[in-house]
Amino acid sequence: MARITYFFAVLTVLSSCQLRVRQPTPEERVQIESEIMALTNEVLASAERADALGLFKYHSNDTEFVHIHNGARFTRGELVTNYQGVYSGVEKQEIDIGQPVINVLSKDVVLVASQGTFKTYLKSGGTLSGDIAWTYVWERERTSDAWRLLHAHQSFPGPIGSN
């Protein structure tokens, strides 16, 4: 929890700095927020279908990007393979990310933070449920104008119930 608090404190300080970047107009902000929520919902739908390829579709394949899961470093491909194993026992998920907070930091960088609940239906007939928090930092690629996930974090702040 201390890391999350530290992360948000750093983001707050950075976002309050006077950057020499042209800030988007109100109309551009609305368009950017709409694009980012559509992409975030696409990733969410993949998670609900237990689709690892879709979940990591917007993560970079570039070697300079780091993917860490449970303290271990992975390439994007290794992470997809890992999640395919995790998802092999999952029938589907229902994820409610609540009311996401979208911060357009610039025309090319957007922070999405949300808190909600999840319920996972296992192929064995059991379920898992609890609270969930997601943080995404989306970045628009300069060369293709496409959005990608520069940072993604998922945590389960409360106990996870199982049946």
C-alpha positions in Angstrom: 0.0 0.0 0.0 2.9 2.3 0.7 4.2 1.9 -2.9 0.8 2.8 -4.3 0.7 5.9 -2.0 4.2 6.8 -3.1 3.3 6.3 -6.8 0.3 8.6 -6.5 2.3 11.2 -4.6 5.0 11.3 -7.3 2.3 11.5 -10.0 0.6 14.4 -8.2 3.9 16.3 -7.9 4.8 15.6 -11.5 1.4 16.6 -12.8 1.5 19.9 -10.8 4.8 20.9 -12.4 4.7 23.4 -15.2 5.4 21.4 -18.3 6.3 23.1 -21.6 3.9 20.7 -23.4 0.8 22.0 -25.2 -2.1 20.9 -23.1 -5.1 19.5 -25.0 -8.1 21.7 -25.5 -11.3 20.7 -23.7 -12.6 19.2 -26.9 -9.4 17.2 -27.3 -9.6 16.0 -23.7 -13.2 14.7 -24.3 -11.9 12.8 -27.4 -8.9 11.4 -25.6 -10.9 10.3 -22.6 -13.4 8.6 -24.9 -10.6 6.8 -26.8 -8.9 5.7 -23.6 -12.1 4.4 -21.9 -12.8 2.4 -25.1 -9.4 0.8 -25.0 -9.6 0.2 -21.2 -13.0 -1.4 -21.7 -11.5 -3.6 -24.4 -8.8 -4.8 -22.1 -11.4 -5.3 -19.3 -13.6 -7.4 -21.7 -10.5 -9.6 -22.5 -10.0 -10.1 -18.8 -13.6 -11.1 -18.3 -13.3 -13.6 -21.2 -10.0 -14.9 -19.6 -8.3 -14.0 -22.8 -4.6 -13.5 -22.1 -3.7 -12.4 -25.6 -6.4 -9.7 -25.5 -5.4 -8.7 -21.9 -1.8 -7.9 -23.0 -2.7 -6.7 -26.5 -1.6 -3.1 -25.8 1.6 -4.0 -23.9 4.8 -3.4 -25.7 6.9 -6.2 -27.2 10.0 -4.0 -27.1 12.8 -5.4 -25.1 13.4 -2.2 -23.1 9.9 -2.5 -21.5 9.8 -4.5 -18.3 6.9 -6.8 -17.3 7.0 -7.9 -13.7 4.6 -10.4 -12.2 5.0 -11.6 -8.6 8.5 -10.1 -8.4 9.8 -11.9 -11.6 10.7 -10.2 -14.8 9.0 -11.4 -18.0 8.9 -10.5 -21.7 5.4 -9.8 -23.0 5.2 -13.2 -24.6 6.2 -14.9 -21.4 3.6 -13.0 -19.5 0.9 -14.0 -22.0 2.0 -17.6 -21.6 1.9 -17.3 -17.8 -1.6 -15.9 -17.9 -2.8 -18.5 -20.4 -1.8 -21.0 -17.7 -3.6 -19.1 -15.0 -6.7 -18.6 -17.2 -6.8 -22.3 -18.2 -8.9 -23.0 -15.1 -11.1 -19.9 -15.5 -14.5 -20.1 -17.2 -15.2 -16.3 -17.1 -14.9 -13.2 -14.9 -17.2 -10.4 -14.0 -15.2 -7.2 -13.3 -16.7 -3.9 -12.2 -14.1 -1.2 -12.2 -16.4 1.3 -10.6 -16.0 4.9 -11.7 -12.6 5.2 -13.2 -10.7 8.5 -12.7 -9.1 9.6 -16.0 -6.3 12.2 -15.8 -5.2 13.5 -19.2 -1.6 14.5 -18.3 -0.8 15.5 -21.9 -2.2 14.8 -25.4 0.0 11.7 -25.4 -0.1 10.4 -21.8 -3.2 9.4 -19.8 -3.6 7.9 -16.3 -6.6 5.7 -15.5 -7.2 4.6 -11.9 -10.1 2.6 -10.8 -11.4 0.6 -7.9 -14.1 -2.0 -7.9 -15.0 -5.7 -7.5 -14.5 -8.9 -9.4 -15.9 -12.4 -9.4 -14.1 -15.3 -11.1 -16.0 -18.4 -12.2 -13.7 -21.4 -12.2 -14.2 -24.3 -14.6 -14.2 -26.6 -11.5 -17.5 -24.9 -10.4 -16.0 -22.7 -7.7 -15.8 -18.9 -7.5 -13.3 -16.3 -6.3 -14.4 -12.8 -5.5 -13.2 -9.6 -3.9 -12.0 -6.0 -4.4 -9.8 -5.0 -7.3 -7.9 -1.9 -8.2 -6.4 -1.1 -11.6 -4.0 1.6 -12.7 -3.1 2.2 -16.3 -0.8 4.7 -17.9 -1.6 4.9 -21.6 0.9 6.5 -24.0 0.3 7.5 -27.6 3.1 6.2 -29.9 4.6 9.0 -31.9 5.3 6.9 -35.0 1.9 5.3 -35.3 -0.4 7.5 -33.3 -1.8 4.3 -31.6 -2.2 4.0 -27.8 -0.2 1.5 -25.8 0.0 0.6 -22.1 3.2 2.1 -20.7 2.3 0.9 -17.2 -0.4 -1.4 -15.9 -0.9 -2.4 -12.3 -3.6 -4.6 -10.8 -4.0 -5.3 -7.1 -6.5 -7.0 -4.8 -6.7 -4.7 -1.7 -9.0 -6.9 0.4 -9.4 -10.5 1.2 -10.4 -12.8 -1.7 -13.4 -15.0 -0.9 -13.8 -18.4 -2.4 -16.6 -20.9 -2.8 
